[in-house]
Amino acid sequence: MAFRNILDGAASFCAALVTLAVCGLPAWFTVVAVRAEVAPPWAYAAAAGLALIGIILTIAFFRKAFAGVAPTRQRRR
């Protein structure tokens, strides 16, 4: 039973890292594109929204990882 919680926590940790990469990298490259004047300045709003959603999801997955909860569940099994 405890090993399942360890695996669930590891899965949540991996989900947090994937979420950070999926949301963080496009937001970062959008900021770089605006600074290089390739993208319009209003793209900062889209980058900020994506970064905010990514931060919220990453924190949620890290909390689940430290509690030993699977990424698709709300409570432990």
Biopython code that builds the backbone (N, CA, C, O; Angstrom):
import numpy as np
from Bio.PDB.StructureBuilder import StructureBuilder

atoms = [
    (1, "MET", "N", (0.825, -1.192, 0.000)),
    (1, "MET", "CA", (0.000, 0.000, 0.000)),
    (1, "MET", "C", (0.870, 1.258, 0.000)),
    (1, "MET", "O", (0.565, 2.223, -0.701)),
    (2, "ALA", "N", (1.942, 1.252, 0.774)),
    (2, "ALA", "CA", (2.812, 2.424, 0.832)),
    (2, "ALA", "C", (3.575, 2.599, -0.476)),
    (2, "ALA", "O", (3.851, 3.724, -0.894)),
    (3, "PHE", "N", (3.913, 1.489, -1.118)),
    (3, "PHE", "CA", (4.640, 1.578, -2.383)),
    (3, "PHE", "C", (3.770, 2.219, -3.455)),
    (3, "PHE", "O", (4.274, 2.945, -4.312)),
    (4, "ARG", "N", (2.481, 1.958, -3.414)),
    (4, "ARG", "CA", (1.561, 2.573, -4.375)),
    (4, "ARG", "C", (1.547, 4.091, -4.186)),
    (4, "ARG", "O", (1.504, 4.842, -5.160)),
    (5, "ASN", "N", (1.583, 4.536, -2.928)),
    (5, "ASN", "CA", (1.607, 5.981, -2.667)),
    (5, "ASN", "C", (2.905, 6.614, -3.158)),
    (5, "ASN", "O", (2.904, 7.751, -3.630)),
    (6, "ILE", "N", (4.005, 5.882, -3.049)),
    (6, "ILE", "CA", (5.279, 6.394, -3.560)),
    (6, "ILE", "C", (5.216, 6.533, -5.080)),
    (6, "ILE", "O", (5.667, 7.532, -5.640)),
    (7, "LEU", "N", (4.653, 5.525, -5.738)),
    (7, "LEU", "CA", (4.522, 5.596, -7.199)),
    (7, "LEU", "C", (3.559, 6.702, -7.623)),
    (7, "LEU", "O", (3.800, 7.397, -8.610)),
    (8, "ASP", "N", (2.468, 6.863, -6.872)),
    (8, "ASP", "CA", (1.531, 7.946, -7.177)),
    (8, "ASP", "C", (2.197, 9.307, -6.999)),
    (8, "ASP", "O", (1.987, 10.217, -7.802)),
    (9, "GLY", "N", (2.995, 9.443, -5.950)),
    (9, "GLY", "CA", (3.719, 10.692, -5.739)),
    (9, "GLY", "C", (4.724, 10.956, -6.845)),
    (9, "GLY", "O", (4.887, 12.094, -7.287)),
    (10, "ALA", "N", (5.401, 9.899, -7.293)),
    (10, "ALA", "CA", (6.356, 10.052, -8.396)),
    (10, "ALA", "C", (5.638, 10.450, -9.685)),
    (10, "ALA", "O", (6.147, 11.261, -10.460)),
    (11, "ALA", "N", (4.465, 9.882, -9.908)),
    (11, "ALA", "CA", (3.691, 10.251, -11.097)),
    (11, "ALA", "C", (3.255, 11.714, -11.026)),
    (11, "ALA", "O", (3.287, 12.422, -12.033)),
    (12, "SER", "N", (2.852, 12.164, -9.850)),
    (12, "SER", "CA", (2.470, 13.569, -9.694)),
    (12, "SER", "C", (3.669, 14.488, -9.869)),
    (12, "SER", "O", (3.544, 15.575, -10.432)),
    (13, "PHE", "N", (4.835, 14.054, -9.387)),
    (13, "PHE", "CA", (6.051, 14.849, -9.560)),
    (13, "PHE", "C", (6.397, 14.978, -11.043)),
    (13, "PHE", "O", (6.755, 16.059, -11.510)),
    (14, "CYS", "N", (6.288, 13.880, -11.774)),
    (14, "CYS", "CA", (6.540, 13.919, -13.224)),
    (14, "CYS", "C", (5.518, 14.805, -13.927)),
    (14, "CYS", "O", (5.862, 15.534, -14.858)),
    (15, "ALA", "N", (4.260, 14.743, -13.485)),
    (15, "ALA", "CA", (3.228, 15.599, -14.073)),
    (15, "ALA", "C", (3.537, 17.070, -13.814)),
    (15, "ALA", "O", (3.287, 17.916, -14.673)),
    (16, "ALA", "N", (4.078, 17.379, -12.634)),
    (16, "ALA", "CA", (4.450, 18.762, -12.328)),
    (16, "ALA", "C", (5.577, 19.233, -13.242)),
    (16, "ALA", "O", (5.548, 20.361, -13.735)),
    (17, "LEU", "N", (6.560, 18.381, -13.468)),
    (17, "LEU", "CA", (7.671, 18.758, -14.347)),
    (17, "LEU", "C", (7.211, 18.940, -15.790)),
    (17, "LEU", "O", (7.650, 19.865, -16.473)),
    (18, "VAL", "N", (6.331, 18.062, -16.250)),
    (18, "VAL", "CA", (5.807, 18.178, -17.616)),
    (18, "VAL", "C", (4.978, 19.453, -17.757)),
    (18, "VAL", "O", (5.087, 20.161, -18.758)),
    (19, "THR", "N", (4.150, 19.745, -16.755)),
    (19, "THR", "CA", (3.343, 20.962, -16.789)),
    (19, "THR", "C", (4.226, 22.202, -16.810)),
    (19, "THR", "O", (3.954, 23.159, -17.535)),
    (20, "LEU", "N", (5.279, 22.173, -16.013)),
    (20, "LEU", "CA", (6.210, 23.300, -15.991)),
    (20, "LEU", "C", (6.853, 23.505, -17.360)),
    (20, "LEU", "O", (7.013, 24.640, -17.809)),
    (21, "ALA", "N", (7.217, 22.421, -18.018)),
    (21, "ALA", "CA", (7.839, 22.521, -19.340)),
    (21, "ALA", "C", (6.832, 22.953, -20.404)),
    (21, "ALA", "O", (7.139, 23.793, -21.250)),
    (22, "VAL", "N", (5.635, 22.380, -20.360)),
    (22, "VAL", "CA", (4.627, 22.671, -21.387)),
    (22, "VAL", "C", (4.139, 24.116, -21.294)),
    (22, "VAL", "O", (3.867, 24.743, -22.318)),
    (23, "CYS", "N", (4.027, 24.640, -20.095)),
    (23, "CYS", "CA", (3.549, 26.018, -19.942)),
    (23, "CYS", "C", (4.685, 27.035, -19.852)),
    (23, "CYS", "O", (4.541, 28.169, -20.307)),
    (24, "GLY", "N", (5.797, 26.639, -19.276)),
    (24, "GLY", "CA", (6.888, 27.587, -19.059)),
    (24, "GLY", "C", (7.671, 27.928, -20.310)),
    (24, "GLY", "O", (7.982, 29.094, -20.554)),
    (25, "LEU", "N", (7.990, 26.925, -21.100)),
    (25, "LEU", "CA", (8.798, 27.179, -22.301)),
    (25, "LEU", "C", (8.098, 28.080, -23.318)),
    (25, "LEU", "O", (8.719, 29.025, -23.803)),
    (26, "PRO", "N", (6.824, 27.827, -23.665)),
    (26, "PRO", "CA", (6.176, 28.753, -24.605)),
    (26, "PRO", "C", (6.045, 30.173, -24.047)),
    (26, "PRO", "O", (6.167, 31.148, -24.788)),
    (27, "ALA", "N", (5.797, 30.285, -22.742)),
    (27, "ALA", "CA", (5.704, 31.621, -22.148)),
    (27, "ALA", "C", (7.051, 32.336, -22.231)),
    (27, "ALA", "O", (7.111, 33.522, -22.556)),
    (28, "TRP", "N", (8.120, 31.619, -21.939)),
    (28, "TRP", "CA", (9.458, 32.216, -22.006)),
    (28, "TRP", "C", (9.805, 32.637, -23.437)),
    (28, "TRP", "O", (10.309, 33.739, -23.655)),
    (29, "PHE", "N", (9.536, 31.768, -24.403)),
    (29, "PHE", "CA", (9.866, 32.107, -25.784)),
    (29, "PHE", "C", (8.982, 33.236, -26.318)),
    (29, "PHE", "O", (9.407, 33.982, -27.200)),
    (30, "THR", "N", (7.775, 33.369, -25.803)),
    (30, "THR", "CA", (6.935, 34.502, -26.181)),
    (30, "THR", "C", (7.543, 35.802, -25.676)),
    (30, "THR", "O", (7.582, 36.797, -26.399)),
    (31, "VAL", "N", (8.015, 35.792, -24.441)),
    (31, "VAL", "CA", (8.668, 36.986, -23.890)),
    (31, "VAL", "C", (9.922, 37.328, -24.695)),
    (31, "VAL", "O", (10.172, 38.498, -24.984)),
    (32, "VAL", "N", (10.698, 36.328, -25.052)),
    (32, "VAL", "CA", (11.906, 36.562, -25.854)),
    (32, "VAL", "C", (11.534, 37.125, -27.224)),
    (32, "VAL", "O", (12.218, 38.010, -27.739)),
    (33, "ALA", "N", (10.456, 36.617, -27.812)),
    (33, "ALA", "CA", (10.028, 37.106, -29.123)),
    (33, "ALA", "C", (9.553, 38.552, -29.049)),
    (33, "ALA", "O", (9.811, 39.330, -29.967)),
    (34, "VAL", "N", (8.866, 38.923, -27.978)),
    (34, "VAL", "CA", (8.422, 40.313, -27.839)),
    (34, "VAL", "C", (9.622, 41.232, -27.643)),
    (34, "VAL", "O", (9.666, 42.323, -28.212)),
    (35, "ARG", "N", (10.589, 40.804, -26.849)),
    (35, "ARG", "CA", (11.790, 41.626, -26.633)),
    (35, "ARG", "C", (12.599, 41.791, -27.918)),
    (35, "ARG", "O", (13.239, 42.823, -28.117)),
    (36, "ALA", "N", (12.574, 40.785, -28.787)),
    (36, "ALA", "CA", (13.286, 40.871, -30.063)),
    (36, "ALA", "C", (12.445, 41.558, -31.133)),
    (36, "ALA", "O", (12.864, 41.653, -32.286)),
    (37, "GLU", "N", (11.270, 42.033, -30.761)),
    (37, "GLU", "CA", (10.335, 42.725, -31.648)),
    (37, "GLU", "C", (9.873, 41.853, -32.805)),
    (37, "GLU", "O", (9.622, 42.343, -33.905)),
    (38, "VAL", "N", (9.765, 40.563, -32.545)),
    (38, "VAL", "CA", (9.214, 39.637, -33.530)),
    (38, "VAL", "C", (7.710, 39.505, -33.313)),
    (38, "VAL", "O", (6.949, 39.349, -34.268)),
    (39, "ALA", "N", (7.290, 39.569, -32.059)),
    (39, "ALA", "CA", (5.876, 39.473, -31.702)),
    (39, "ALA", "C", (5.400, 40.839, -31.195)),
    (39, "ALA", "O", (6.202, 41.635, -30.706)),
    (40, "PRO", "N", (4.097, 41.108, -31.313)),
    (40, "PRO", "CA", (3.581, 42.395, -30.834)),
    (40, "PRO", "C", (3.588, 42.455, -29.298)),
    (40, "PRO", "O", (3.602, 41.417, -28.636)),
    (41, "PRO", "N", (3.579, 43.660, -28.739)),
    (41, "PRO", "CA", (3.643, 43.797, -27.274)),
    (41, "PRO", "C", (2.471, 43.174, -26.520)),
    (41, "PRO", "O", (2.624, 42.782, -25.364)),
    (42, "TRP", "N", (1.295, 43.077, -27.162)),
    (42, "TRP", "CA", (0.164, 42.482, -26.459)),
    (42, "TRP", "C", (0.358, 40.991, -26.211)),
    (42, "TRP", "O", (-0.421, 40.388, -25.473)),
    (43, "ALA", "N", (1.375, 40.388, -26.807)),
    (43, "ALA", "CA", (1.652, 38.969, -26.559)),
    (43, "ALA", "C", (2.133, 38.739, -25.130)),
    (43, "ALA", "O", (2.109, 37.610, -24.639)),
    (44, "TYR", "N", (2.575, 39.817, -24.455)),
    (44, "TYR", "CA", (2.919, 39.690, -23.034)),
    (44, "TYR", "C", (1.724, 39.185, -22.226)),
    (44, "TYR", "O", (1.895, 38.406, -21.289)),
    (45, "ALA", "N", (0.516, 39.625, -22.583)),
    (45, "ALA", "CA", (-0.685, 39.200, -21.857)),
    (45, "ALA", "C", (-0.908, 37.699, -22.010)),
    (45, "ALA", "O", (-1.239, 37.014, -21.042)),
    (46, "ALA", "N", (-0.730, 37.199, -23.206)),
    (46, "ALA", "CA", (-0.886, 35.757, -23.428)),
    (46, "ALA", "C", (0.186, 34.972, -22.682)),
    (46, "ALA", "O", (-0.095, 33.917, -22.112)),
    (47, "ALA", "N", (1.411, 35.484, -22.685)),
    (47, "ALA", "CA", (2.498, 34.808, -21.967)),
    (47, "ALA", "C", (2.247, 34.817, -20.466)),
    (47, "ALA", "O", (2.505, 33.825, -19.784)),
    (48, "ALA", "N", (1.746, 35.934, -19.952)),
    (48, "ALA", "CA", (1.454, 36.017, -18.519)),
    (48, "ALA", "C", (0.325, 35.067, -18.133)),
    (48, "ALA", "O", (0.390, 34.415, -17.091)),
    (49, "GLY", "N", (-0.707, 34.986, -18.967)),
    (49, "GLY", "CA", (-1.804, 34.055, -18.688)),
    (49, "GLY", "C", (-1.350, 32.612, -18.702)),
    (49, "GLY", "O", (-1.718, 31.831, -17.824)),
    (50, "LEU", "N", (-0.557, 32.256, -19.689)),
    (50, "LEU", "CA", (-0.046, 30.887, -19.771)),
    (50, "LEU", "C", (0.876, 30.576, -18.599)),
    (50, "LEU", "O", (0.820, 29.481, -18.038)),
    (51, "ALA", "N", (1.723, 31.530, -18.226)),
    (51, "ALA", "CA", (2.623, 31.319, -17.092)),
    (51, "ALA", "C", (1.843, 31.178, -15.791)),
    (51, "ALA", "O", (2.195, 30.351, -14.950)),
    (52, "LEU", "N", (0.794, 31.970, -15.612)),
    (52, "LEU", "CA", (-0.018, 31.891, -14.394)),
    (52, "LEU", "C", (-0.715, 30.539, -14.279)),
    (52, "LEU", "O", (-0.720, 29.926, -13.212)),
    (53, "ILE", "N", (-1.297, 30.081, -15.372)),
    (53, "ILE", "CA", (-1.942, 28.765, -15.367)),
    (53, "ILE", "C", (-0.917, 27.672, -15.096)),
    (53, "ILE", "O", (-1.190, 26.737, -14.344)),
    (54, "GLY", "N", (0.250, 27.784, -15.700)),
    (54, "GLY", "CA", (1.306, 26.801, -15.474)),
    (54, "GLY", "C", (1.773, 26.764, -14.035)),
    (54, "GLY", "O", (2.009, 25.688, -13.485)),
    (55, "ILE", "N", (1.911, 27.936, -13.413)),
    (55, "ILE", "CA", (2.336, 27.993, -12.013)),
    (55, "ILE", "C", (1.294, 27.357, -11.109)),
    (55, "ILE", "O", (1.639, 26.593, -10.208)),
    (56, "ILE", "N", (0.030, 27.664, -11.339)),
    (56, "ILE", "CA", (-1.042, 27.098, -10.513)),
    (56, "ILE", "C", (-1.071, 25.577, -10.638)),
    (56, "ILE", "O", (-1.154, 24.873, -9.632)),
    (57, "LEU", "N", (-1.003, 25.072, -11.860)),
    (57, "LEU", "CA", (-1.030, 23.618, -12.058)),
    (57, "LEU", "C", (0.215, 22.938, -11.496)),
    (57, "LEU", "O", (0.126, 21.853, -10.921)),
    (58, "THR", "N", (1.366, 23.568, -11.658)),
    (58, "THR", "CA", (2.603, 22.984, -11.137)),
    (58, "THR", "C", (2.565, 22.891, -9.620)),
    (58, "THR", "O", (2.957, 21.873, -9.051)),
    (59, "ILE", "N", (2.097, 23.943, -8.962)),
    (59, "ILE", "CA", (1.980, 23.906, -7.499)),
    (59, "ILE", "C", (1.003, 22.821, -7.067)),
    (59, "ILE", "O", (1.257, 22.109, -6.096)),
    (60, "ALA", "N", (-0.112, 22.690, -7.781)),
    (60, "ALA", "CA", (-1.088, 21.655, -7.432)),
    (60, "ALA", "C", (-0.493, 20.257, -7.576)),
    (60, "ALA", "O", (-0.714, 19.399, -6.721)),
    (61, "PHE", "N", (0.255, 20.025, -8.643)),
    (61, "PHE", "CA", (0.871, 18.707, -8.826)),
    (61, "PHE", "C", (1.974, 18.450, -7.805)),
    (61, "PHE", "O", (2.130, 17.318, -7.347)),
    (62, "PHE", "N", (2.742, 19.476, -7.439)),
    (62, "PHE", "CA", (3.765, 19.288, -6.406)),
    (62, "PHE", "C", (3.123, 18.967, -5.054)),
    (62, "PHE", "O", (3.643, 18.139, -4.306)),
    (63, "ARG", "N", (2.005, 19.610, -4.738)),
    (63, "ARG", "CA", (1.299, 19.295, -3.489)),
    (63, "ARG", "C", (0.823, 17.850, -3.496)),
    (63, "ARG", "O", (0.926, 17.155, -2.485)),
    (64, "LYS", "N", (0.303, 17.397, -4.628)),
    (64, "LYS", "CA", (-0.121, 16.006, -4.739)),
    (64, "LYS", "C", (1.065, 15.065, -4.630)),
    (64, "LYS", "O", (0.955, 13.996, -4.030)),
    (65, "ALA", "N", (2.194, 15.448, -5.200)),
    (65, "ALA", "CA", (3.379, 14.591, -5.155)),
    (65, "ALA", "C", (3.843, 14.392, -3.724)),
    (65, "ALA", "O", (4.168, 13.271, -3.332)),
    (66, "PHE", "N", (3.878, 15.455, -2.940)),
    (66, "PHE", "CA", (4.346, 15.335, -1.562)),
    (66, "PHE", "C", (3.329, 14.639, -0.667)),
    (66, "PHE", "O", (3.688, 14.124, 0.392)),
    (67, "ALA", "N", (2.054, 14.616, -1.081)),
    (67, "ALA", "CA", (1.024, 13.908, -0.316)),
    (67, "ALA", "C", (0.876, 12.459, -0.764)),
    (67, "ALA", "O", (0.191, 11.681, -0.101)),
    (68, "GLY", "N", (1.501, 12.083, -1.871)),
    (68, "GLY", "CA", (1.402, 10.712, -2.364)),
    (68, "GLY", "C", (0.108, 10.424, -3.094)),
    (68, "GLY", "O", (-0.385, 9.296, -3.074)),
    (69, "VAL", "N", (-0.443, 11.439, -3.739)),
    (69, "VAL", "CA", (-1.709, 11.299, -4.459)),
    (69, "VAL", "C", (-1.407, 11.254, -5.952)),
    (69, "VAL", "O", (-0.564, 12.002, -6.446)),
    (70, "ALA", "N", (-2.102, 10.373, -6.666)),
    (70, "ALA", "CA", (-1.930, 10.274, -8.117)),
    (70, "ALA", "C", (-2.412, 11.565, -8.782)),
    (70, "ALA", "O", (-3.282, 12.245, -8.239)),
    (71, "PRO", "N", (-1.861, 11.911, -9.944)),
    (71, "PRO", "CA", (-2.236, 13.169, -10.596)),
    (71, "PRO", "C", (-3.702, 13.243, -11.011)),
    (71, "PRO", "O", (-4.264, 14.334, -11.110)),
    (72, "THR", "N", (-4.323, 12.092, -11.253)),
    (72, "THR", "CA", (-5.718, 12.097, -11.707)),
    (72, "THR", "C", (-6.714, 11.887, -10.575)),
    (72, "THR", "O", (-7.916, 11.796, -10.826)),
    (73, "ARG", "N", (-6.246, 11.810, -9.347)),
    (73, "ARG", "CA", (-7.132, 11.589, -8.200)),
    (73, "ARG", "C", (-7.109, 12.788, -7.263)),
    (73, "ARG", "O", (-6.196, 13.613, -7.299)),
    (74, "GLN", "N", (-8.144, 12.863, -6.419)),
    (74, "GLN", "CA", (-8.211, 13.941, -5.437)),
    (74, "GLN", "C", (-7.722, 13.487, -4.069)),
    (74, "GLN", "O", (-7.246, 14.297, -3.274)),
    (75, "ARG", "N", (-7.841, 12.183, -3.794)),
    (75, "ARG", "CA", (-7.427, 11.635, -2.503)),
    (75, "ARG", "C", (-6.559, 10.416, -2.726)),
    (75, "ARG", "O", (-6.476, 9.893, -3.838)),
    (76, "ARG", "N", (-5.909, 9.963, -1.658)),
    (76, "ARG", "CA", (-5.102, 8.751, -1.742)),
    (76, "ARG", "C", (-5.991, 7.546, -1.979)),
    (76, "ARG", "O", (-7.175, 7.545, -1.640)),
    (77, "ARG", "N", (-5.398, 6.525, -2.564)),
    (77, "ARG", "CA", (-6.147, 5.277, -2.771)),
    (77, "ARG", "C", (-6.163, 4.474, -1.505)),
    (77, "ARG", "O", (-6.743, 3.389, -1.469)),
]
sb = StructureBuilder()
sb.init_structure("model")
sb.init_model(0)
sb.init_chain("A")
sb.init_seg("    ")
for serial, (resi, resn, name, xyz) in enumerate(atoms, 1):
    if name == "N":
        sb.init_residue(resn, " ", resi, " ")
    sb.init_atom(name, np.array(xyz, "f"), 0.0, 1.0, " ", f" {name:<3s}", serial, name[0])
structure = sb.get_structure()
